[in-house]
Amino acid sequence: MSLSNTATPIFYGQFRDAVIRGEIPVCREISMEMNRIDNLIADPRYYYDDKAVLGFVAFCEEELTLTDGSNLKLLDTFKLWAEQLFGWYYFIERSVYEPNEDGHGGHYVIKKTKKRLINKQYLIVSRGSAKSMYGSCIQGYYLTVDTSTTLQITTAPTMRQADEVMGPIRTAIARSRGRLFKFLTDGSLQNTTGNRANRMKLAATKKGIEDFLTNSLLEVRPMSVDKLQGARPKVCTVDEWLSGDVREDVIGALEQGASKLDDWLIIAMSSEGTVRNGVGDNIKMELMSILKGEYVNPHVSIWYYKLDDIQEVADPDMWMKAAPNIGKTVSYETYQLDVERAEKAPSTRNDILAKRFGIPMEGYTYYFTYEETLPHRSRDFWQMPCAMGADLSQGDDFCAFTFLFPLGREEYGVKTRCYISSDTMNKLAPATRIKYEDFMKEGSLMVFDCVALDMDQVYEDLDEFIISKEYDVRAFGYDPYNAKEFVSRWANENGPYGIEKVIQGVKTETVPLGELKRLAENRLLLFDEELMTFCMGNAITLEDTNGNRKLYKKRHEDKIDSVAALMDAYIAYKANKESFE
């Protein structure tokens, strides 16, 4: 068949049929990716090449080897994922100068150039799904078959993890079971001056794995922007980019160099992470926008495996949603043992939920789930009645004000405005400073040129903001810490009515936190600012034996002040509900 703009991809077609028959359960995110592929099939601009796909499968099964030396049989998931990389193409028209046949002058002609469609593929899949082996297949193919490849990079949070991609290729070199690898490994590595035909052409060296025939190099690099910037790799595999406390955008750093080459490729593979508000969460937000169709990007492939609901942890029939290779690369028994372990040892629960089931800290340590922290569409609450909450600080924390707008039907609009000093801003780590600069651009964070915040300056700026928006503040809840002068001035200028002191602690926080959690679960807190997303994502609660909760943050740099101010606003609203009727 070869190139066609009407064909259904072989392995995706098989997968889709199995899903329709109910043989393979899939989560919402995989369903959305299937919709994207169906749109590709229906779009005449995109072409499917079955020969390229089958060629990759043949290479892997004939040439590559598992690390134990046994023959490789590609998993169905590997074929499905790789098909998106090697199966889809499009054509661009370029104006090319061609000299005339007589050698005098020339002219421009329009030529069509074939381009591979997918440049980035994201795999979020459970631990034990053989992600690294998939990376080995991709890297091995480009190292030996694609002669245009020069530099290839594999990276991970640890060098040991990154090196896992290299293992199967080294084993394949040692075994040389296929015709291509036999040819490439025939000869001596030490033969550098004799007959070139007698020299080994593919070998594991101190640099990595080198193909001397094409001058290609596959190397391991640490997962650090400093170590990845400046390189021009054509093919990159990034392992466990959601794991560990990864605060740098290493995928973006690789893309800067790779995108200067034609048909570059980045494979980002990971199990779900246990770190919130990092670069990983930002990337996931972008991926969800693509999956939902809010942002169209046909050059990205997304396979996001997870359970749809935490209740599915108790149903083995649903585990395949998060672990598509369960029963092949990891056993059901292993999963069952982990479920029992999570029940008996709560300290392991977060890691098991994330790594085995794709659930990012679903409300055990972090109070709000990832989905609950996703911003809503932008909205203005001009001239609307609201309750204001304040969590004041003159130090490193935000001096935070959050406005709560009752909208009816249990919906509440939310806006926040925070303040810090320039001294605090200047002490931030570079990655955090960039995030704060984004908050400044959206207008949710004000930075005053000072060492410590002047509360009079804060008051005046906030007052101007409220007047400019014509917010009708009918209740004001505040944490009394550092608030005496601010509250006194507010009462003098606005009257004493609706002002509520909120002494933070388990007695005052438990009920409002529970109600805010329920509202967030049902997507009834309508916020559109990334700063609120940031603070919600940092919020953790500690629960005592009586079920009482208190709001905390895990690390000093993980600000939650806008959430604390939201709780104060909610308490003030509840205490003065008659003012809103």
Number of C-alpha atoms within 10 A of each C-alpha: 8 12 16 17 18 15 16 17 22 16 20 20 14 13 18 16 13 13 14 10 10 10 11 16 19 21 17 15 21 18 17 19 19 18 15 21 18 16 13 19 20 14 12 12 12 20 23 27 19 21 14 17 23 16 13 21 19 14 18 22 15 18 23 30 28 17 17 9 13 12 16 18 15 16 13 15 16 20 19 19 19 19 23 24 24 20 23 25 20 17 15 10 11 12 11 11 12 11 11 10 8 7 7 7 9 12 10 11 12 11 13 13 10 13 13 20 22 22 20 20 21 20 20 26 27 31 21 18 22 16 22 24 22 23 24 24 27 22 22 24 19 20 26 22 14 12 13 15 23 19 20 26 24 29 28 27 20 14 14 12 17 24 20 21 27 25 18 24 26 22 18 24 22 16 17 20 15 17 11 14 20 18 14 20 21 15 17 14 16 9 13 11 7 9 9 13 13 14 20 21 22 27 20 18 11 8 10 17 22 23 21 16 14 17 15 21 23 25 21 23 18 19 24 17 15 11 13 22 15 13 16 21 27 24 26 27 27 24 27 26 26 25 18 14 16 19 17 19 18 23 23 13 18 26 23 16 17 24 16 12 12 13 17 20 24 25 23 24 23 24 30 31 26 20 20 24 18 21 21 22 19 13 15 16 17 14 22 18 14 20 26 15 14 11 12 12 14 16 14 18 24 23 21 28 26 32 24 18 12 14 9 14 19 11 9 11 11 21 24 21 26 29 26 21 21 19 13 12 13 17 12 14 11 13 19 14 10 17 19 11 15 17 11 11 10 12 12 14 21 20 19 24 25 23 25 25 29 27 28 25 23 19 16 16 21 24 22 25 22 21 15 19 24 24 18 14 9 9 12 11 18 12 14 16 20 27 30 31 32 31 29 24 19 17 14 18 20 22 24 24 27 28 29 30 26 20 15 7 7 10 16 19 20 24 22 26 23 25 23 25 22 16 17 21 18 10 11 14 10 11 13 16 15 12 15 19 15 15 20 17 10 12 14 20 21 21 17 18 13 12 14 16 22 12 17 12 11 19 15 11 14 16 12 12 13 16 12 11 13 14 19 17 18 19 28 28 29 28 19 17 12 13 16 12 11 16 20 13 13 16 15 9 9 11 11 14 12 19 22 21 16 22 15 18 12 17 11 17 20 18 14 17 24 14 13 18 19 14 17 20 15 12 18 20 24 22 23 21 21 19 27 27 21 23 20 28 28 26 25 20 20 16 15 10 6 6 9 18 22 17 20 19 19 14 8 9 13 18 23 28 28 29 28 27 26 31 29 32 29 29 27 25 27 14 15 19 15 8 14 14 5
